[in-house]
Amino acid sequence: MITRDLAWGSGRFSSRVRFLLAVFSGCDVKNKYWVRNSMGQPVYTAVEDSDCCERFCCGSMRSYGMTILDNYENEVLRLHRPLRCVSCCFPCCLQRLEVFAASGQLIGKVEEEWSILFPKFRLTDPAGQKLARIAGPFCTWSICGDVKDTDGNTIGRIAKQWSGLLKELFTVADNFSVAFSPQLDVTVKALIFAATFLIDFIYFEKPPEWTNWIR
């Protein structure tokens, strides 16, 4: 059973500014996100759980767990991303995010679809049946993607918002907006919500630290 707190129809993600701490530690720190509803009220926080060695060596490709907490620090959702490839040259090992209820029950998955030019993801139930699909633009600098159901109807949207020149250039913090119909099934809402984290890691996380040595 998923909490009814996911019933709000739209929200904004804001990821933590991690730049200075990463410089001093020599190892990128864990991501932390704040989630607000359409009125700007805080509703959730999301905290990454990952290994420092993977963050250093694998960068945005790293595996991680993510715990979504409400304002009372009750667990709402749990996400798990295995270590997989991020290149279209490996269509058999594309990105996947598993979404669990607070009870530990698997409620669905976000799976990357093979594509050379456009970001594409499918949202599935635990058995792999497609529930919805996300398709993004050719240019992912300011990605926005419509979420469509199996009949092709638009049921939601994920968009990266411009954070300002200095923040975009000198930090790894990002802002996203997520919108969907309040009448949408709560499980599909949770999957759209979770897909935003995967999109942030794939397209807006910095590369592995060791690649700086060979540039």
C-alpha positions as CSV (number, residue, x, y, z in Angstrom):
1,M,0.0,0.0,0.0
2,I,1.4,3.4,-1.0
3,T,0.7,6.4,1.2
4,R,-2.0,8.8,0.1
5,D,0.5,11.7,0.4
6,L,1.3,11.0,-3.2
7,A,-2.1,12.3,-4.2
8,W,-0.8,15.9,-4.9
9,G,-0.9,16.7,-8.6
10,S,2.4,18.5,-9.2
11,G,5.6,19.4,-7.4
12,R,9.1,20.7,-7.6
13,F,12.4,18.9,-7.0
14,S,15.4,20.8,-5.7
15,S,18.7,19.0,-5.3
16,R,21.3,20.0,-2.8
17,V,24.3,22.1,-3.7
18,R,27.1,19.6,-3.2
19,F,30.0,21.4,-5.0
20,L,32.1,22.8,-2.1
21,L,31.9,19.6,0.0
22,A,32.9,17.5,-3.0
23,V,36.0,19.7,-3.5
24,F,37.2,19.4,0.0
25,S,36.5,15.7,0.4
26,G,37.9,14.6,-3.0
27,C,34.8,12.3,-3.4
28,D,31.4,13.4,-4.6
29,V,29.0,13.4,-1.7
30,K,25.6,11.7,-1.6
31,N,22.7,13.4,-3.3
32,K,19.9,14.9,-1.2
33,Y,16.6,16.2,-2.6
34,W,13.9,18.4,-1.3
35,V,10.4,18.0,-2.8
36,R,7.7,20.7,-2.7
37,N,4.1,20.8,-3.9
38,S,2.7,23.3,-6.4
39,M,2.2,25.8,-3.5
40,G,5.8,25.6,-2.5
41,Q,5.1,23.6,0.7
42,P,7.7,20.9,1.6
43,V,6.3,17.4,1.3
44,Y,9.3,15.0,1.0
45,T,13.0,14.7,1.3
46,A,15.0,12.0,-0.6
47,V,18.4,10.8,0.5
48,E,20.8,8.8,-1.5
49,D,22.7,5.8,-0.1
50,S,25.7,4.8,-2.1
51,D,29.4,3.8,-1.8
52,C,32.1,6.5,-1.9
53,C,34.3,4.3,-4.2
54,E,31.4,3.9,-6.7
55,R,30.8,7.7,-6.6
56,F,34.4,8.4,-7.3
57,C,35.0,5.7,-10.0
58,C,31.5,5.4,-11.6
59,G,30.1,8.9,-11.2
60,S,26.6,9.1,-12.6
61,M,26.6,5.4,-13.5
62,R,26.8,4.3,-9.8
63,S,24.3,2.1,-8.1
64,Y,22.4,3.5,-5.2
65,G,19.5,3.3,-2.9
66,M,17.2,6.2,-2.3
67,T,14.8,6.6,0.6
68,I,11.9,9.0,0.3
69,L,10.7,10.5,3.6
70,D,7.7,12.6,4.5
71,N,7.8,15.6,6.8
72,Y,7.5,13.4,9.8
73,E,10.5,11.3,8.6
74,N,8.2,8.3,7.8
75,E,9.4,6.3,4.8
76,V,7.1,6.6,1.8
77,L,9.1,5.0,-1.0
78,R,12.4,3.2,-1.5
79,L,14.3,3.2,-4.8
80,H,17.1,0.9,-6.0
81,R,19.2,1.5,-9.0
82,P,21.7,-1.3,-10.0
83,L,25.0,-0.6,-11.6
84,R,24.5,-0.7,-15.4
85,C,25.7,0.9,-18.6
86,V,24.8,4.4,-19.8
87,S,25.7,4.0,-23.5
88,C,23.3,3.2,-26.3
89,C,26.1,0.8,-27.5
90,F,24.9,-1.7,-24.8
91,P,21.2,-2.1,-25.4
92,C,21.1,-5.3,-23.3
93,C,22.3,-3.4,-20.1
94,L,20.3,-0.2,-20.0
95,Q,19.3,1.8,-17.0
96,R,16.7,0.5,-14.5
97,L,15.2,1.8,-11.3
98,E,13.2,-0.4,-9.0
99,V,10.5,1.2,-6.9
100,F,9.4,-0.2,-3.6
101,A,6.6,0.7,-1.1
102,A,7.7,1.4,2.5
103,S,6.7,-2.2,3.3
104,G,9.4,-3.4,1.0
105,Q,7.0,-4.6,-1.7
106,L,8.0,-4.0,-5.3
107,I,5.4,-1.8,-6.9
108,G,7.1,-1.2,-10.3
109,K,10.1,-0.3,-12.4
110,V,11.4,2.5,-14.5
111,E,13.3,1.1,-17.5
112,E,15.3,2.9,-20.1
113,E,14.4,2.0,-23.7
114,W,17.1,1.7,-26.3
115,S,17.4,4.9,-28.4
116,I,20.2,6.6,-30.2
117,L,18.8,10.1,-30.3
118,F,16.0,10.6,-27.8
119,P,15.7,9.7,-24.1
120,K,13.0,7.1,-23.6
121,F,11.8,5.2,-20.5
122,R,8.9,2.9,-19.8
123,L,7.1,2.5,-16.5
124,T,6.1,-1.0,-15.7
125,D,4.4,-3.0,-13.0
126,P,6.3,-5.7,-11.0
127,A,5.5,-8.3,-13.8
128,G,7.0,-6.1,-16.5
129,Q,3.7,-4.9,-18.0
130,K,4.0,-1.4,-19.4
131,L,1.9,1.2,-17.6
132,A,3.2,4.4,-19.2
133,R,6.1,5.8,-21.3
134,I,8.3,8.9,-21.0
135,A,9.8,10.4,-24.2
136,G,12.3,13.3,-24.0
137,P,13.7,15.7,-26.6
138,F,16.9,15.4,-28.7
139,C,18.6,18.1,-26.6
140,T,18.8,17.1,-23.0
141,W,20.4,20.3,-21.7
142,S,17.0,21.4,-20.4
143,I,15.1,18.1,-20.7
144,C,11.3,17.9,-20.6
145,G,9.3,14.8,-21.3
146,D,5.7,14.0,-21.6
147,V,4.4,10.9,-19.8
148,K,1.9,9.0,-21.9
149,D,-0.3,6.0,-21.0
150,T,-0.5,2.8,-23.2
151,D,-3.2,4.5,-25.3
152,G,-1.0,7.5,-26.1
153,N,-2.8,10.0,-23.8
154,T,-0.6,12.5,-21.9
155,I,-0.9,11.9,-18.2
156,G,2.0,13.8,-16.9
157,R,5.2,15.8,-17.6
158,I,8.7,16.0,-16.2
159,A,10.8,19.1,-16.9
160,K,14.2,20.5,-15.8
161,Q,13.9,24.1,-14.8
162,W,16.6,26.7,-15.4
163,S,18.3,27.4,-12.1
164,G,20.2,30.5,-13.1
165,L,23.6,30.9,-14.8
166,L,25.9,30.7,-11.8
167,K,24.1,27.7,-10.3
168,E,24.0,25.9,-13.6
169,L,27.7,26.5,-14.3
170,F,29.3,26.1,-10.9
171,T,27.2,23.6,-9.0
172,V,25.6,20.2,-9.6
173,A,22.3,21.3,-8.1
174,D,19.2,21.0,-10.3
175,N,15.5,21.9,-10.2
176,F,12.8,19.8,-11.7
177,S,9.1,20.1,-12.0
178,V,6.7,17.2,-12.1
179,A,3.1,17.3,-13.0
180,F,0.3,14.7,-13.3
181,S,-3.4,14.5,-12.9
182,P,-4.6,14.1,-9.3
183,Q,-6.9,11.4,-10.5
184,L,-4.0,9.3,-11.8
185,D,-3.5,5.9,-10.1
186,V,-1.2,6.4,-7.1
187,T,1.2,3.6,-8.3
188,V,1.8,5.4,-11.6
189,K,2.3,8.7,-9.7
190,A,5.0,7.0,-7.7
191,L,6.7,5.7,-10.8
192,I,6.7,9.1,-12.5
193,F,8.0,10.6,-9.2
194,A,10.8,8.0,-9.1
195,A,11.7,8.4,-12.8
196,T,12.7,12.0,-12.1
197,F,15.6,10.8,-9.9
198,L,16.9,8.4,-12.6
199,I,16.7,11.2,-15.3
200,D,18.7,13.5,-13.0
201,F,21.4,10.9,-12.5
202,I,21.7,10.0,-16.2
203,Y,21.7,13.4,-17.8
204,F,22.7,15.9,-15.1
205,E,25.2,14.3,-12.8
206,K,28.8,15.0,-13.4
207,P,31.0,12.3,-14.9
208,P,33.4,10.1,-12.8
209,E,36.1,11.9,-11.0
210,W,38.9,10.0,-12.7
211,T,37.9,11.3,-16.1
212,N,39.1,14.8,-15.0
213,W,42.7,13.5,-15.1
214,I,42.6,12.7,-18.8
215,R,40.8,15.7,-20.1
